[in-house]
Amino acid sequence: MSTPTLASPTALRADLEPWTNTAIAALIGERATAALDREQLVPARLAARAAGDDPAALLTRLFALGETLTASQVSRALPTLGLEGAAASGLVATAGTSDDDPVRALVDLRPYETEDHRWWIASDLGEAVTGERLTEDHVLGVGGASLTLASITMRTPVTRALDLGTGSGIQALHATTHAARVTATDISPRALAFARFNAELAGVDLDLREGSLLEPVAGEQFDLVVSNPPFVITPPGAPSFEYRDGGMPGDTLLGSLVGRLGSVLAPGGVAQLLGNWEVRGDWRERWEQWLDGTGLDAWVVQRDVLDAAQYAEIWLRDAGVVPERGREAFDGAYEAYLADFDRRGVREVGFGMVLLRRPSAGPTLRRLESLEGTVATPLGPTLAATLAAHDRVRSLTDAQLLDTHLTVAGDVTREIYGRPLLADPEHILIRQGGGFGRAVRADTGLAGFVGACDGELSVGQILAALSALGVDDTDALLPAIRELVETGMLA
Ligand SMILES: C[S@@+](CC[C@H](N)C(=O)[O-])C[C@H]1O[C@@H](n2cnc3c(N)ncnc32)[C@H](O)[C@@H]1O
């Protein structure tokens, strides 16, 4: 498989300009859009064909749906770059330049948009298009994990950012919007070629380096490191891919990265990662082991947990190993997974997000929590606000906290549960509408406190009033109040 090289970024950009996700959605409609999410291309192909020679329809058919077009159709879709330019750039393969000669895409190319930016991302053609199993050096396009990492990344302006394991460069492109200099690394030269192509097409500069993990940036420091590392746990004997398996046993690639990331973080610098981790008893124990001795602030959110068998099935399917393609091969690889997990006492596998920070003084933050519900997108602003609130709350003595005036956040509601005939509620939940959608169980003292936080009275004055109303030991509420401030429920 080849990789693209851009003959003329401006020409290709001019041709792709009208090809937006909005244009594609309008073209193919809701049914086909929903089917694409299930990796089913037929409804979209039918709808795009019906749009005739509209350039956006032709681009969609060629680059996103893997259809063979004629040379004249491709010339119409790429009027500035032209068929020859597209072939010279490694974007298409053509048998000739006569009008009816067949032309097919050599890469997957599609628009990628955020609220403020618009790029196009080239990557290897997917299985849905080629009908074949992915090769070991497959370069992934924008997937669910890419979107999750992009959503949780804090977009604070920084000087230097690193995208470790850049793939086709999606996180690095995002980083160019708020970092003065972006370095992007990958072990795969093919991935770096795609990242270069995508950066040139976007008109941004990336400092691209080949090598494993932190090796290409040893001795350097970054204000932000983002990484969607190859965190999938793959036992010997199961199919492996460069884009998802780091080639280390179990989840040790993630653990070793966590242990070493501090060496490339500038003081105050932050690393944000996604990962899978093995669960033997309490999932937090593995994290405590990895974090102890790093000297880093850490916030880990476990978003999902799968039992070992479910995990094996999901990643075997992702590798194209399914019973329909050969029961024996599927069963063999499945056994390899379970034997490996059982040998090492792994019962479940956790998935989630990781935020590490190199503190300027000693570490103050270690939050290891399970939050599995729906979250706001983007989540980066919530993370940034939580870190800032943590630092503020930590710097306050109890006496200073008592002097503070707090306001309940606009997205917080209170839910009261109890039998209708009982005078008092059985429990009260303070629920956050945005961010992580946290729900905190409150006793009547804490619920009364939150209900009085309109900014008028100080914390101390509200606690005194509660005490006068018969609430015992109001000072005991202070840790819970700190937690509500840290998590953004009180401001
Ligand atoms: C899951 S993909 C992430 C791609 C992209 N950053 C994203 O967010 O979608 C992981 C990437 O890590 C790369 N990779 C695999 N092993 C690596 C290693 N030891 N060091 C650096 N990169 C590696 C793969 O080639 C792949 O591009």
The ligand as a Gaussian input file, in Angstrom:
#p B3LYP/6-31G(d) Opt

LIG

0 1
 C       -4.550000       4.211000      18.183000
 S       -3.447000       4.938000      17.034000
 C       -3.690000       6.669000      17.389000
 C       -3.742000       7.530000      16.166000
 C       -4.144000       8.969000      16.425000
 N       -3.241000       9.626000      17.328000
 C       -5.555000       9.083000      16.952000
 O       -5.751000       9.672000      18.014000
 O       -6.486000       8.600000      16.296000
 C       -1.884000       4.598000      17.781000
 C       -0.693000       5.051000      16.971000
 O        0.490000       4.720000      17.723000
 C        1.473000       4.250000      16.826000
 N        2.404000       3.380000      17.582000
 C        2.365000       2.048000      17.781000
 N        3.385000       1.650000      18.555000
 C        4.098000       2.761000      18.851000
 C        5.256000       3.008000      19.607000
 N        5.897000       2.023000      20.233000
 N        5.715000       4.270000      19.681000
 C        5.067000       5.286000      19.056000
 N        3.954000       5.111000      18.320000
 C        3.474000       3.869000      18.224000
 C        0.709000       3.534000      15.750000
 O        1.481000       3.449000      14.558000
 C       -0.534000       4.417000      15.620000
 O       -0.342000       5.402000      14.637000

